[in-house]
Amino acid sequence: MDLPFTHHPGRRERQLRRRHLNPLFAWPPEEVAPEDLLEAQRLDHEELEAFRQSFRELVQRAVDLPPDAGSDPVLELKADLERHYEQACGLPEDQSEPKQALAKLIGVIMRTLQRHTGDDPTAQQELADEANARQIHFRLLEQPLVADLLHPESPIRPQDLTPALLTASDAEFDAACELFDGPQLAVIVDEADALQRRLTERGAAIEGLPARLAQLHRTVAAAGGGARRH
């Protein structure tokens, strides 16, 4: 059955697309029910509409923030801007414009905080470290799988993590692996190897699976059991 998947899906629809007729998630492969897809699309659209309203209110808050506002309102605004950026990465449709606007506003706030630090080298270094961590975080969020994994209400269940990684594009796979340390990746490798054995026993040959498993093993070896969290 050809299901009406959209070109720019939200997080719920993306997970259904990963699962649809995918033997890594279930054997025999399972079709996504049309009603489940329509419900996921409805919920994704509702989340998008709520975000649009919240985004407009947030921008207005930033515009109305007085120049002499204390640190607490500024830090609260920054946290809300960052949260909205994270949310935008998981939404349906093209969110390039709101993400650019949010990043620009975060930059304005960071420059304000830098001015407040004066000549304090410790405070300046803390802000620089924070900016670097945010840059890495936002880079990873550009990959849909990462955005879905990090969402507070992730549609990816724990038992779906390994199949999702094995299904991901190379860019998604590389970014998602940065979320886990060496021991965590080792657990994923064990699950992936076990999954391959089960499928082989059932006579299922999955195109591209051996290459992805080899890539996963190389990633674990490179991690060396040390922390890789950003």
N, C-alpha and C positions, 0 to 999 in steps of 0.2 A: 504494500500500500504506500502510495506517495503522500506523505504528510505535508501540510502547508507550513513548513518551517520558514521563519523569516530570515532576511539577510543580516540584520543587526539585532540578534536576540538578547534578551536579558538573562540573568543568571539561572533562573528556573528552566527556561527553554533550552539554554545551553546544555544543562545536565541531561535533559531528555534526549537531546541530539547525540550526546556521548553514548547514552545507553541504547538507543534505538538499533535493534538488530546487531548489537555488538557482542560477540561471543566472549569477550573478556569480562563482561558484566554478568552474563548468564548463559548457561548451556542447557538446552538449545537456545539460540539467540531469541530474545523477546522483542516483540514490536511494542512501541509506545502507543497507547490507546489514544485515538483522536480527541476524546473528551479530556484526557489528561493534558494533552498539548494545548488545547484551547484554554483550559483553566490556568496553566502556567503562563500563557501569553496574557491572559486577563490580569493576573496578579503582577506580572512584570510591568504592564502598562499602568496599573494603579500606583505602583511604586514610582514610576517615572513621573506621573502627574503630581504626586505628593512632593517629589524632589523639586520639581519646577517651582512649586509654590514656596517651599522652604528656601530654595536658592534665591528667589527674588527678595524674600524677607531678609536673608542673610546679607545680601549685597546692600540693601538699604541700611542695615545696621552698620555696615562698614562705612557707608557714606556719612551717616549721622554721628559717627564716633568723634567726639570733640578732640581737638589737638592736645589738650591738657588732660586727657583721660588717664587714669591711673593704670598701674601694671595689671591689675586683676581683670578689668574689662578687656584690655588688649590681649592678654593671654587666653581669656575665654573665647574671644572672637577668633583667634588663631586656631584654637583647638576645633572650633566648629567649622572653620574653613577647611581644615585638613580632613575632618570627618566627611564633609560633603564631597571633597575630591575623591576620597576612597569610595564613597557610594556611587559617584558618577561613573567610575570605572566598571561597575557591574551592571549598569542600566542598559536597556535596549536603545536602539537608534544611535546616531552619531553624537557623542557628548564632547567633541573637541572644543567647541566654543565655551561652554561653562567651565571646563577644566582649565582652559587657558586663563579665563577670568579669575578663577579661584587661585591658580598659581601666582598670578600677578598680584592679587591682594595679599597673599601670604608673603610675597617678596616685600611689599610695602611695609607690612607689620614687622618683618625681620629687620629691615633697615631702621625702623623706629626703635626697636629694641637695642640695636647696635649703638644708636646714638645715646641711649640711656646708660649703656655700660661705661661710657666715658673712656678712661685710660686703663680700666681694669683688665689685665691680660687674661685672668682666669675666666671672667665672664665672657670675654670675646672668644676664647677658645671653646667654651661650652656652646655658644651660639654657632660657631663654625662646625663643630661636631654634629650639632643638631641638624644643621642645613645639609651636611653631607649624608647623614642617615636618611633624611627626608628624600633627598634626591635618589638614593638607592631604592627606597621604599616605593616611590612613585614610578620609578623605572620598572620595577617588578610588576606593579599593578597594571601596567600596559598590556600584560598578557592575561587574557580572560580567565585562564585556569587559576592563576594566582589571585585575581580579584574574587573569584568564586570561593577559593579555599579560605581566604582571609575574612570573608563577610561574616558578621556576627551570627547570621542565620544561613550558614553555608548550605547549599543544596547537595553537597557532596558528603555522603555518610562515611564514617571511618572505613567501612568495608569496601567503599567505592574508590578510595584514594589510589590504591595500586592500579586498578583498571583505568582510572582517569589519567594517571601518569603515563601508562603504556600506550594510551590512545592519543596523547597530546602531540601537537606539532613539536618540532625540534626547539623552537623558540620558547614555547610554553614549558616544555620539559626542562630546559636549562634554567629558566627562571624559577620554576616551582621547586627544583632541587635545592636552590639557595635558601629555601625556608627551613630546611631540615639539617640537623647535624649528622655526623658520621654514623653513630649508633642507630639513629632513626632511619637513615637511608639503608643501613644493613638489614633492618627489619623489613623494609619495603622490598629489598632484593630477595629475601627469603620468601616473602609472599608471592613475588612475581615468578620465581623459579617453581614454586609449588603450583601456581596457576598454570604455568606452561606444561608441567607434568600431567596435571589433570586433563588438560585439553588434548595433549598427545595421546593419553590413554583412551580418549573418546574418539580418536581419529580426526581431530580438528587441527588443520594446519592454518595458522593465522599469518597472513602476509605481513612482513615487516617486524613480526614479534621477535625473532632471534636477534635482529640488528638492534632493536630497542633494548632488549635484555643485556646485550653486550655493552651498549652505551651506559646503561644503569650500573653495571658492574664497574666500568671505568670511573664513573662518577663517585661511587663508594670508595674505590681505591684511592682516588685523588683526595677525598675528604679525610681519609686516614683516621677516622674516628674522632677528629677534633670538631669543635663547634664551627658551624658555618652560618649561624643565624645572623641576619642583618639587623 
